[in-house]
Amino acid sequence: MIDIHSFLLALGIGNIAFAVLMAGYTHGAAPSPGLRLWMWARFGIGMCQLLGWCRPFLDVPVLNGIEGAGWVLAVSLEVAAYCIFFGFERWRRVLLPMAALALAIVLAAGSAGAPVPYLTALVAAMVALFAAAMAWILLRPRRRASLLQRIIGLNDALFAVSVALWAASCLSSDVPLGQRTAQETAYLAGYLLMIVNGFGFLLLCKEKDDAEMARLATTDSLTGLPNRHAFLERAEHARQAALRQRQPLALAMMDIDHFKQINDRFGHATGDEALAVFAHTLRATLRAHETVGRLGGEEFAMVLPGTDLSGALQAAERLRLAVREATVITSGAAYTMTVSVGVVVLDPNETLGMALARADHALYAAKSGGRDRVEVGHPQQRRA
């Protein structure tokens, strides 16, 4: 048997320590509402546990209701933190009414002088409900959860079951576990929850930050397309896959016509808008397995796996027509763009750089030939 009273003190200090650790982690970092809510939730849970430890010494009946209300607020904040962290858009419509109702019930029960076992059972049942909600957020079947998410979610589910059994034991003697055993089990599950969820949420935050850093390192911030480095890397992978599978691979270089005039006439903000509109048009016309990237300025490139010259010309022409129909909003009249495209099919014996050079020459020919057109690059010259 464990000393529950001392164990409660250890839990309170541990949760507050995690909140302080999280405050240090977030200091000077980019604002993260989910992270800050989780920090305050841990702090609130720790304070409730310290209040529960102090209650026998103080012998103030009103503290029972205050402690229960604190638990409801703290676990509601933790559920809200997970909702924000995982991008739930409409969580307020469900969580806020539930939290308000639970808070009202607990405060009403405490004000009415409900016996401690009944008030304890009520608060424990609500905590179990919110813990189950957290488990569902992390383990819901429609989302591909990482191993770390599954570990935290299973821990939340274990905690919810343990606390629910404790709540039932407070009201009935028919529960398989005795009240003392159920309480000890719930406290042990709470200790596991503190350790796993404390470090787990920190690791989730780091995992998310690392993924964001990787995205920023490979994505053009203006258009959302792969940047030059990322595009060349993906294009090289596509070239190697085409060689292994003995499939054709087409490459296209694209350039927005008269882009400098857009900047000079309407300003750089409109030029940025033109690039964003062009990128959106590119994504809308591409198939899922095709890759496009921004090489720099108004120059873009596209890789089309499994596509021969005829298919590449059709794709380029489809893109050219789509760009002509796109509209750029300016301070005056709307502006329509055109694009010039150079297309090649990679030779099995040439490098990606050589193919890009041929596509670039074809693009230059399209520019010289009047723009708003598609040109095919010259075949690779064979060495004798």
C-alpha positions, 0 to 999 in steps of 0.5 A, spaced: 500 500 500 502 507 498 501 513 502 496 516 498 497 523 502 504 523 500 503 521 493 499 527 492 504 532 494 509 528 489 504 529 484 502 536 485 510 538 485 511 534 479 506 537 475 508 544 477 515 542 475 513 540 468 509 547 467 515 551 469 519 546 465 514 548 459 515 555 461 522 555 460 521 551 453 517 556 450 521 562 453 523 566 447 520 561 442 515 563 437 508 563 440 504 557 440 497 557 443 496 550 444 503 549 448 501 555 453 494 552 454 498 545 456 503 549 460 497 552 464 493 545 465 499 542 468 500 548 473 492 547 474 492 540 475 499 541 480 495 546 484 489 542 485 493 536 487 497 541 492 490 543 495 488 536 496 494 535 500 493 541 504 485 540 505 486 535 511 490 540 515 485 546 513 479 543 514 475 548 510 469 545 507 468 550 501 475 547 499 472 541 496 468 545 491 474 549 489 478 543 488 473 540 484 472 546 480 479 547 479 480 540 476 474 541 471 478 547 469 485 544 468 483 538 464 478 542 460 485 546 458 489 540 457 483 538 452 483 545 449 491 544 448 490 538 444 485 540 440 489 546 438 495 542 437 492 538 432 488 543 428 481 542 430 477 548 428 471 547 431 473 545 438 470 551 442 463 549 440 463 542 443 468 543 449 466 550 452 459 548 453 461 541 456 466 545 460 461 550 463 456 545 464 461 541 468 463 547 472 456 549 474 455 542 476 461 541 481 460 548 484 453 547 485 454 540 488 460 544 493 455 549 494 449 545 496 454 541 501 454 534 498 458 529 501 465 528 500 465 521 497 459 524 492 463 530 490 469 526 489 465 521 485 462 527 481 469 530 479 473 523 478 467 522 473 468 528 469 476 528 469 475 521 466 470 523 461 475 529 459 481 524 459 477 519 454 476 525 450 484 526 450 485 519 448 480 519 442 484 526 440 490 522 439 488 515 437 482 517 433 482 512 427 481 517 421 488 520 423 495 516 422 498 517 429 505 517 430 508 511 435 509 517 440 502 519 439 499 512 440 503 511 447 500 518 450 493 516 447 494 509 450 496 512 457 490 517 457 485 511 456 488 508 462 488 514 466 481 515 464 479 507 466 482 508 472 479 514 474 472 512 472 473 505 476 475 510 482 469 514 481 464 508 481 468 505 487 466 511 491 459 510 490 458 503 490 461 497 494 460 492 488 466 495 484 471 489 483 476 493 486 475 496 493 475 503 494 482 504 497 485 499 491 481 503 486 484 510 489 491 507 489 490 505 482 488 512 479 493 515 483 499 510 480 495 512 473 496 519 474 503 519 476 504 515 469 500 520 466 504 526 469 511 522 466 509 520 460 504 526 458 509 531 460 515 528 456 511 526 451 508 533 450 515 536 450 517 531 444 511 532 440 512 539 440 519 538 438 517 533 433 512 538 430 518 544 430 522 539 427 517 538 421 516 545 420 523 547 420 524 541 415 518 544 411 521 551 411 528 549 409 525 545 403 519 550 401 519 557 397 515 561 402 512 565 397 509 560 393 508 554 397 512 550 392 518 546 393 524 551 393 530 550 388 534 545 392 528 541 394 526 540 387 532 538 384 533 533 389 526 530 388 527 531 380 534 526 381 530 521 385 525 521 379 530 520 374 533 514 378 526 511 378 525 512 371 532 509 369 530 503 374 523 502 371 525 504 364 520 509 364 520 516 360 521 522 364 519 529 361 522 535 364 519 542 363 522 549 364 517 555 365 518 563 365 512 568 366 512 573 360 514 580 362 514 579 369 519 585 370 513 589 367 508 587 372 513 589 378 515 596 374 507 597 372 504 595 379 509 594 384 512 588 387 506 586 391 503 585 385 509 581 382 508 577 389 501 576 387 502 574 380 507 568 383 502 566 388 497 565 382 501 562 377 503 557 383 496 555 384 495 554 377 501 550 377 498 545 382 491 545 380 493 543 373 498 537 375 497 530 377 499 527 383 505 524 382 508 530 378 513 535 381 513 542 380 518 547 384 520 554 384 528 555 381 528 562 383 525 569 381 519 568 375 522 561 373 519 554 375 520 547 373 516 541 372 518 533 372 513 529 369 514 521 371 512 516 366 510 521 360 513 521 353 514 527 349 507 527 346 504 527 353 509 533 356 507 537 350 499 536 352 501 538 359 505 544 358 499 546 353 494 545 358 498 549 363 499 555 358 492 555 357 490 555 364 495 561 366 492 565 360 485 564 364 488 566 371 487 573 373 492 577 378 488 582 382 492 589 382 490 596 384 487 598 377 484 593 372 485 586 373 492 583 369 492 576 366 499 573 365 502 568 359 507 563 360 513 560 356 515 553 356 521 549 354 520 541 354 524 535 354 524 528 355 530 526 359 535 521 355 537 515 359 545 517 358 544 524 360 544 527 367 539 532 370 543 538 369 544 536 362 537 535 361 535 542 365 540 546 360 536 543 354 530 545 357 532 552 358 535 553 351 528 551 349 525 556 354 529 561 351 527 559 344 519 560 346 521 567 349 525 569 342 519 566 338 514 571 341 512 568 348 506 565 350 508 558 347 511 551 348 517 549 345 521 542 345 528 542 346 533 539 341 535 532 342 541 530 346 547 530 341 551 524 341 558 523 342 562 519 336 
